[in-house]
């Protein structure tokens, strides 16, 4: 059975349950079903997008993962910077001492182990040799001699030309008196060579600094280029989602318009009521598929329980836009008294039998019917992004009126500072009005008379590849992997400060 047939059968079942108004002719259900199927076939033949097809396209777009970020992370990891040449062990176990002396510090000890002992160094041996090398008690010849003429080194029988004579001279230095004189004589004789080596080291350090600067500049350029490409892809995806939403809403509008033109459609208030019920059922199904499981939502809302406990608020709690009632269930589990307000009839009907106190009503209209100073707390989770500025001002004014002095307001909404949320995911919900900037919403609350406002960012995205301390990585991490939501906690002034 196709998606269109599922919808038609659902509509038929709803019509059978409805009671036809007195005096109106009986509706031919099979004729309506046939007409709808014919209309769908004609629309598809004409190349017009159906509501179901547009919804499927929208779901496909929203299900795409951030593959471009993963590709960028792997490409960045592949271009590692090396300040010393890579060491490749010889298969014939034949080396000259200069093959290893060109390495320095940890790289030198590590490569000496790999060449002479044919293994990577153990932690204890590496630390001991590095300590002696850095402290001046050993030089590189001492390290090579220690490893080559050890029991393990003799067993491996690796040949290293040019080592034996320098090693013997280094052992002579350790003989009392004679060693000191010998080292002094050799030191004076090698003074010109030491000066030349010092100049080479200075040139080497300058070259390494230039190499490091070139590598950093190249990495920065690649990072900027990749970020520009990611933003371009994000913009293209946003446009595709907006187009799919437009097709979805246009298809729904055409279906409603065609239904209103046939002679079997209800008239007057009944037609508006049925249209509203269809939209309510559509959005309830949308929430069930895209919002997440009730258990997941409740886990995220638990962060607000300590706030109410610390304020001693256990009753007169009003939740606006309560949806599926996850917050009300948490409050009931704590033994607290709370009431939910929800305008979606399908969502309210779905809560029957769960012993939750929910009123079906428009939020502002319900608030206007409450007496002043009657509520201790008002909550609104993912509600304010569904309304415009004028209605938001009316809502906040009514909340402030019904709150008791010192009463609490908690508002949670998507965070547009996360570019994926603000420019993409936010528009997956066709009932969203526009994102609210955190500081802007905080300003509006303060302007309408609330005090002690506090912003809290929630639900950051995991798995960010931008973890280093560079300015570019920190910016990318903030734009793409920061908190997906934010909350504002505010209070009505108490009677002493109002």
Phi and psi in degrees as a GROMACS rama.xvg file:
@    title "Ramachandran Plot"
@    xaxis  label "Phi"
@    yaxis  label "Psi"
@TYPE xy
-76.8236  167.986  UNK-2
-62.4823  -37.9116  UNK-3
-63.8144  -39.249  UNK-4
-66.9284  -35.7008  UNK-5
-59.3341  -46.0155  UNK-6
-63.6334  -43.2423  UNK-7
-62.5933  -44.5866  UNK-8
-63.0783  -37.6749  UNK-9
-63.0301  -42.5458  UNK-10
-64.2817  -38.6409  UNK-11
-62.5691  -43.0963  UNK-12
-62.8167  -39.7186  UNK-13
-63.8729  -38.6793  UNK-14
-67.8405  -34.521  UNK-15
-67.3652  -32.0585  UNK-16
-78.5425  -20.7413  UNK-17
-77.6574  155.714  UNK-18
-101.452  122.458  UNK-19
-69.5753  138.472  UNK-20
-62.9969  147.96  UNK-21
-62.8449  137.744  UNK-22
88.4878  -8.02461  UNK-23
-97.4634  147.2  UNK-24
-65.302  153.199  UNK-25
-68.3867  136.766  UNK-26
-81.8809  132.758  UNK-27
-86.6713  98.9278  UNK-28
-62.9645  -42.5242  UNK-29
-65.8052  -34.5327  UNK-30
-66.9759  -41.6938  UNK-31
-62.0439  -43.6317  UNK-32
-60.3344  -43.2461  UNK-33
-64.02  -41.0456  UNK-34
-64.6508  -41.5967  UNK-35
-64.4536  -43.2721  UNK-36
-63.7089  -39.4621  UNK-37
-65.4379  -40.3906  UNK-38
-64.1046  -40.8708  UNK-39
-63.0544  -42.811  UNK-40
-63.4547  -41.5355  UNK-41
-64.3528  -41.6485  UNK-42
-64.238  -40.6103  UNK-43
-68.3464  -38.3778  UNK-44
-64.6978  -31.5912  UNK-45
-83.6273  -1.90729  UNK-46
85.1691  10.9703  UNK-47
-84.2753  145.119  UNK-48
-82.4116  131.843  UNK-49
-84.3063  165.067  UNK-50
-62.3363  -41.4029  UNK-51
-66.4508  -44.26  UNK-52
-63.7807  -40.8707  UNK-53
-63.9166  -38.3582  UNK-54
-64.9864  -40.6734  UNK-55
-64.1583  -39.979  UNK-56
-64.0719  -41.4176  UNK-57
-62.9949  -42.8496  UNK-58
-63.3653  -39.1814  UNK-59
-61.8975  -43.0767  UNK-60
-64.7927  -41.1168  UNK-61
-74.8081  -16.7343  UNK-62
-88.429  -4.70002  UNK-63
-68.4745  142.05  UNK-64
-93.7184  173.646  UNK-65
-87.4447  64.6932  UNK-66
-64.9891  -33.5115  UNK-67
-63.2619  -35.5511  UNK-68
-68.8991  -38.6954  UNK-69
-65.093  -41.1101  UNK-70
-63.3086  -41.5885  UNK-71
-63.5869  -41.9412  UNK-72
-62.6403  -42.9052  UNK-73
-69.0689  -37.7843  UNK-74
-67.7176  -36.1701  UNK-75
-67.1313  -37.2958  UNK-76
-69.6624  -29.089  UNK-77
-72.0752  -25.2743  UNK-78
-93.8532  59.0663  UNK-79
-73.5771  146.371  UNK-80
-90.5542  133.031  UNK-81
-122.991  127.029  UNK-82
-90.5926  -11.7995  UNK-83
-130.997  152.072  UNK-84
-63.2171  152.167  UNK-85
-73.2953  138.364  UNK-86
-94.5977  129.142  UNK-87
-121.949  113.38  UNK-88
-59.6923  142.545  UNK-89
-79.0186  136.781  UNK-90
-71.2316  -24.5699  UNK-91
-91.6952  4.01593  UNK-92
58.9766  33.6216  UNK-93
-116.317  124.06  UNK-94
-137.147  158.088  UNK-95
-106.193  150.501  UNK-96
-56.9351  -32.0958  UNK-97
-69.3488  -19.7517  UNK-98
-62.0316  -25.9921  UNK-99
-106.962  -27.1405  UNK-100
-67.821  -16.3086  UNK-101
-75.285  -9.27486  UNK-102
-94.2677  161.966  UNK-103
-134.937  149.517  UNK-104
53.1373  -128.398  UNK-105
-61.8302  -41.2292  UNK-106
-60.0422  -38.5423  UNK-107
-63.9437  -50.5024  UNK-108
-63.445  -42.628  UNK-109
-61.1407  -46.7351  UNK-110
-70.5736  -31.635  UNK-111
-63.0699  -41.9913  UNK-112
-60.7415  -45.7574  UNK-113
-65.7235  -34.9649  UNK-114
-78.9368  -46.6336  UNK-115
-91.1102  -36.2746  UNK-116
-104.566  -6.15449  UNK-117
59.542  36.7154  UNK-118
-158.151  166.709  UNK-119
-79.1007  150.891  UNK-120
-70.1595  146.508  UNK-121
-76.3543  158.76  UNK-122
-60.7583  -42.3469  UNK-123
-67.0823  -45.6417  UNK-124
-65.1478  -40.9773  UNK-125
-62.5643  -45.356  UNK-126
-63.7057  -41.6859  UNK-127
-65.4981  -45.4741  UNK-128
-68.5213  -39.3286  UNK-129
-62.9894  -39.3867  UNK-130
-62.8386  -44.2612  UNK-131
-69.2962  -38.0288  UNK-132
-67.415  -43.4102  UNK-133
-74.2889  -25.9312  UNK-134
-84.0797  -6.95377  UNK-135
89.1611  -3.28968  UNK-136
-74.751  -29.2954  UNK-137
-118.091  148.478  UNK-138
-112.011  -173.548  UNK-139
-65.2095  -34.6965  UNK-140
-62.6441  -40.9059  UNK-141
-61.0462  -42.4633  UNK-142
-63.8518  -45.6855  UNK-143
-63.8964  -41.8464  UNK-144
-64.7927  -41.2197  UNK-145
-59.079  -43.0044  UNK-146
-76.2002  -44.437  UNK-147
-66.0331  -39.9277  UNK-148
-97.8496  13.7592  UNK-149
-75.1563  168.698  UNK-150
-59.0614  -43.6178  UNK-151
-68.0753  -37.2188  UNK-152
-67.2091  -40.6155  UNK-153
-64.6989  -35.9493  UNK-154
-66.2759  -34.378  UNK-155
-78.1734  -24.8307  UNK-156
55.1688  47.233  UNK-157
-83.2105  131.954  UNK-158
-89.3762  128.796  UNK-159
-133.38  101.109  UNK-160
-68.5951  145.552  UNK-161
82.0997  10.687  UNK-162
-98.2031  -36.5776  UNK-163
-62.0429  -48.0313  UNK-164
-63.7216  -50.0665  UNK-165
-59.3843  -33.0936  UNK-166
-68.2482  -39.9748  UNK-167
-64.3075  -41.2238  UNK-168
-63.4498  -40.0234  UNK-169
-63.9345  -34.8354  UNK-170
-70.5644  -32.8766  UNK-171
-64.2791  -34.4108  UNK-172
-59.3695  -25.9988  UNK-173
-83.6789  -5.95143  UNK-174
-76.7764  128.211  UNK-175
-55.2942  141.893  UNK-176
65.1678  -61.6952  UNK-177
-61.0334  -42.0197  UNK-178
-63.9763  -40.1036  UNK-179
-63.4033  -45.8507  UNK-180
-63.8855  -43.2037  UNK-181
-62.8579  -42.2725  UNK-182
-67.0735  -35.2196  UNK-183
-65.9818  -45.3466  UNK-184
-63.0577  -47.1425  UNK-185
-64.0269  -38.137  UNK-186
-62.2226  -42.5381  UNK-187
-65.8369  -40.3712  UNK-188
-65.9471  -32.3047  UNK-189
-91.8103  5.17959  UNK-190
-56.9951  -47.4688  UNK-191
-59.2331  -38.7207  UNK-192
-65.886  -37.5871  UNK-193
-65.3584  -39.5692  UNK-194
-63.5136  -42.4968  UNK-195
-63.4119  -41.0206  UNK-196
-63.8707  -37.247  UNK-197
-62.0928  -42.0717  UNK-198
-65.3968  -38.8892  UNK-199
-64.0221  -38.9903  UNK-200
-64.2592  -42.4412  UNK-201
-61.3575  -43.8239  UNK-202
-64.0675  -39.1809  UNK-203
-63.273  -42.4428  UNK-204
-64.1991  -41.2722  UNK-205
-63.9293  -41.5924  UNK-206
-63.428  -39.7719  UNK-207
-65.362  -39.1228  UNK-208
-62.8935  -43.3444  UNK-209
-64.1591  -40.792  UNK-210
-62.753  -41.7939  UNK-211
-64.8023  -41.0034  UNK-212
-64.5614  -42.3676  UNK-213
-62.6952  -42.3407  UNK-214
-63.7284  -41.4298  UNK-215
-64.5894  -43.8459  UNK-216
-63.214  -40.4506  UNK-217
-65.63  -43.7981  UNK-218
-63.2645  -38.8739  UNK-219
-64.8396  -42.1222  UNK-220
-63.3934  -42.3182  UNK-221
-65.2801  -37.0988  UNK-222
-64.4255  -45.1098  UNK-223
-63.4166  -40.7828  UNK-224
-64.4165  -43.5503  UNK-225
-65.8923  -37.7559  UNK-226
-66.702  -40.6289  UNK-227
-62.4115  -39.5715  UNK-228
-65.3087  -40.8747  UNK-229
-62.8059  -41.314  UNK-230
-64.7899  -38.2116  UNK-231
-63.4806  -44.5793  UNK-232
-64.015  -38.701  UNK-233
-63.9968  -40.9715  UNK-234
-64.5378  -41.4032  UNK-235
-64.3156  -40.0214  UNK-236
-67.2812  -38.2915  UNK-237
-62.0037  -42.6202  UNK-238
-63.735  -39.6968  UNK-239
-64.0898  -40.0429  UNK-240
-67.1316  -42.2241  UNK-241
-61.8029  -38.6105  UNK-242
-65.8758  -42.4042  UNK-243
-64.4301  -38.3818  UNK-244
-64.9434  -40.8964  UNK-245
-61.6178  -44.6669  UNK-246
-62.7826  -38.6485  UNK-247
-62.8905  -48.9721  UNK-248
-69.3454  -36.6506  UNK-249
-64.846  -40.3688  UNK-250
-64.9646  -40.9855  UNK-251
-64.2393  -40.8667  UNK-252
-63.2523  -42.2511  UNK-253
-63.2604  -40.8145  UNK-254
-63.4495  -41.3583  UNK-255
-67.7106  -39.1798  UNK-256
-66.0052  -42.6137  UNK-257
-65.9845  -37.2147  UNK-258
-65.8525  -33.7332  UNK-259
-73.4524  -19.5983  UNK-260
-86.0849  -21.463  UNK-261
-79.3116  156.793  UNK-262
-73.0994  -10.1539  UNK-263
-93.9308  -0.135075  UNK-264
-74.6088  142.993  UNK-265
-62.0855  162.144  UNK-266
-119.985  162.264  UNK-267
64.5922  -138.157  UNK-268
-64.2696  -32.317  UNK-269
-61.3375  -39.6515  UNK-270
-65.2507  -46.0552  UNK-271
-62.8495  -38.6905  UNK-272
-64.0914  -45.1225  UNK-273
-66.0529  -38.7727  UNK-274
-62.2471  -43.385  UNK-275
-64.1751  -37.9098  UNK-276
-66.6543  -38.845  UNK-277
-61.1452  -46.1842  UNK-278
-64.991  -38.8928  UNK-279
-62.5359  -44.1299  UNK-280
-66.2484  -38.4577  UNK-281
-60.2687  -47.3578  UNK-282
-70.7827  -34.8597  UNK-283
-61.7935  -41.7442  UNK-284
-66.2861  -39.2009  UNK-285
-60.2964  -45.9524  UNK-286
-61.8095  -41.3003  UNK-287
-62.7871  -33.3136  UNK-288
-86.0095  -38.0012  UNK-289
-105.949  -24.1061  UNK-290
-75.3267  -29.5979  UNK-291
115.14  167.207  UNK-292
-70.5159  152.311  UNK-293
-56.3608  -36.3719  UNK-294
-64.1596  -41.0498  UNK-295
-64.7742  -42.1919  UNK-296
-65.5461  -43.1923  UNK-297
-63.6244  -36.6746  UNK-298
-62.3402  -38.7959  UNK-299
-71.4713  -28.1928  UNK-300
-82.9293  -13.2507  UNK-301
-61.9037  -19.2325  UNK-302
-62.7317  -21.6237  UNK-303
-90.2631  -12.586  UNK-304
-61.5829  -44.8608  UNK-305
-60.2538  -30.54  UNK-306
-62.292  -44.4011  UNK-307
-70.2577  -38.6056  UNK-308
-62.4287  -45.6258  UNK-309
-63.4151  -30.7423  UNK-310
-86.3803  -3.94671  UNK-311
69.7344  27.9428  UNK-312
-96.2534  112.654  UNK-313
-127.917  1.55804  UNK-314
-152.54  171.947  UNK-315
54.2366  48.4265  UNK-316
-106.574  127.765  UNK-317
-117.72  124.595  UNK-318
-110.441  114.3  UNK-319
-88.8767  134.409  UNK-320
64.3769  51.3715  UNK-321
-70.2616  -14.2574  UNK-322
58.6253  -120.505  UNK-323
-85.658  -0.886386  UNK-324
84.4216  21.9665  UNK-325
-63.611  -42.8073  UNK-326
-65.4474  -38.9378  UNK-327
-64.1336  -36.3656  UNK-328
-65.8043  -40.4449  UNK-329
-61.9813  -43.5495  UNK-330
-65.7183  -39.279  UNK-331
-64.3988  -37.9704  UNK-332
-62.8401  -28.2599  UNK-333
-82.47  -6.05799  UNK-334
82.095  22.1144  UNK-335
-101.693  154.687  UNK-336
-95.9334  125.539  UNK-337
-147.266  154.476  UNK-338
-129.247  136.598  UNK-339
-106.887  146.882  UNK-340
-121.601  126.011  UNK-341
-143.774  128.09  UNK-342
-85.3658  -15.8496  UNK-343
-81.5937  112.143  UNK-344
-64.7277  -39.7779  UNK-345
-61.9487  -40.2315  UNK-346
-66.5791  -40.0974  UNK-347
-63.915  -44.3327  UNK-348
-62.9672  -33.6257  UNK-349
-68.4327  -16.9588  UNK-350
-91.4087  -0.206567  UNK-351
-60.039  137.238  UNK-352
88.7934  -1.10616  UNK-353
-101.406  3.14076  UNK-354
58.0533  36.8984  UNK-355
-103.158  139.365  UNK-356
-87.9204  101.677  UNK-357
-129.879  135.372  UNK-358
-111.304  131.181  UNK-359
-85.5807  112.461  UNK-360
-169.074  159.871  UNK-361
-70.598  138.411  UNK-362
-61.2457  -50.6022  UNK-363
-64.8972  -42.3062  UNK-364
-61.6056  -40.3743  UNK-365
-66.9803  -42.1159  UNK-366
-61.1557  -38.268  UNK-367
-65.1651  -21.9471  UNK-368
-87.1526  -2.69972  UNK-369
-93.0889  148.416  UNK-370
-72.8953  159.923  UNK-371
-63.8294  151.18  UNK-372
52.6455  45.6614  UNK-373
-110.888  -13.2748  UNK-374
-119.269  142.972  UNK-375
-91.0397  -25.9474  UNK-376
-152.996  143.736  UNK-377
-128.439  130.824  UNK-378
-120.802  150.163  UNK-379
-149.078  97.6425  UNK-380
-97.9375  119.088  UNK-381
51.5883  54.7037  UNK-382
-122.618  -44.4159  UNK-383
-68.2801  -21.9394  UNK-384
-73.7201  -6.50661  UNK-385
-91.8931  -3.00335  UNK-386
-126.618  160.937  UNK-387
-83.494  178.253  UNK-388
-63.8697  -45.2977  UNK-389
-62.1778  -43.1162  UNK-390
-68.8245  -33.0258  UNK-391
-62.7238  -42.8782  UNK-392
-63.1947  -44.7594  UNK-393
-59.9643  -42.1743  UNK-394
-61.2367  -49.0609  UNK-395
-65.8444  -38.0137  UNK-396
-63.5752  -40.9573  UNK-397
-69.9321  -37.7487  UNK-398
-61.589  -45.5358  UNK-399
-62.6035  -35.4829  UNK-400
-67.1589  -42.3496  UNK-401
-83.9054  -17.4106  UNK-402
-70.1479  143.396  UNK-403
-71.5212  155.955  UNK-404
-53.8992  130.185  UNK-405
81.3484  10.3513  UNK-406
-73.0462  159.646  UNK-407
-107.257  139.707  UNK-408
-124.298  131.194  UNK-409
-125.547  124.624  UNK-410
-125.05  129.933  UNK-411
-124.111  139.703  UNK-412
-157.449  160.722  UNK-413
-60.5105  148.467  UNK-414
-97.2391  107.58  UNK-415
-73.8478  -8.86533  UNK-416
-67.6863  -23.5446  UNK-417
-80.6911  112.453  UNK-418
-62.615  -34.2861  UNK-419
-64.817  -36.7305  UNK-420
-73.6929  -52.4074  UNK-421
-69.0198  -30.9046  UNK-422
-105.658  -8.14421  UNK-423
-135.867  -74.2177  UNK-424
-60.4411  -30.799  UNK-425
-57.2507  -35.7789  UNK-426
-86.2956  3.65025  UNK-427
-68.5189  -23.7866  UNK-428
-92.698  110.899  UNK-429
-67.4567  -11.8885  UNK-430
-93.3977  -3.206  UNK-431
-67.81  140.354  UNK-432
-88.1051  -67.831  UNK-433
-162.359  152.938  UNK-434
-65.9547  151.264  UNK-435
-110.904  122.456  UNK-436
-69.2697  134.888  UNK-437
-53.2196  -51.7376  UNK-438
-67.0062  -29.218  UNK-439
-67.4756  -45.6575  UNK-440
-64.1321  -38.4136  UNK-441
-63.2336  -40.7148  UNK-442
-61.4289  -43.2006  UNK-443
-62.7714  -42.2126  UNK-444
-61.6029  -45.4772  UNK-445
-63.0839  -39.83  UNK-446
-65.6293  -32.2387  UNK-447
-86.4854  8.25159  UNK-448
104.175  3.5994  UNK-449
-81.8542  153.528  UNK-450
-128.006  168.72  UNK-451
54.2702  39.5943  UNK-452
-70.6702  144.658  UNK-453
-145.508  129.242  UNK-454
-88.6328  141.96  UNK-455
-140.718  123.76  UNK-456
-94.0396  136.784  UNK-457
-130.644  156.436  UNK-458
58.2393  61.7968  UNK-459
-67.5078  156.021  UNK-460
-81.307  133.829  UNK-461
-88.935  161.741  UNK-462
82.1209  28.0961  UNK-463
-69.4986  131.487  UNK-464
-83.582  -2.86995  UNK-465
-103.438  78.7878  UNK-466
-108.694  -9.98207  UNK-467
-77.3749  173.761  UNK-468
-89.9213  5.87443  UNK-469
-67.9888  153.392  UNK-470
-62.817  -39.5506  UNK-471
-65.6438  -44.1328  UNK-472
-64.7153  -40.5525  UNK-473
-63.0757  -38.8236  UNK-474
-65.6991  -45.0703  UNK-475
-63.7997  -39.9481  UNK-476
-63.4854  -39.3081  UNK-477
-69.1019  -39.3878  UNK-478
-76.0011  -34.0496  UNK-479
-111.71  -21.1994  UNK-480
-128.266  16.6994  UNK-481
-80.019  -172.14  UNK-482
-58.8784  136.557  UNK-483
-83.0988  -20.3977  UNK-484
-134.655  163.286  UNK-485
-140.486  156.23  UNK-486
-125.29  151.064  UNK-487
-123.464  125.627  UNK-488
-104.256  128.357  UNK-489
-141.3  161.703  UNK-490
-132.031  145.64  UNK-491
-78.2071  136.344  UNK-492
-55.2666  143.331  UNK-493
-72.8645  168.528  UNK-494
-61.9829  -26.5759  UNK-495
-76.1998  -27.6198  UNK-496
-110.022  -4.90297  UNK-497
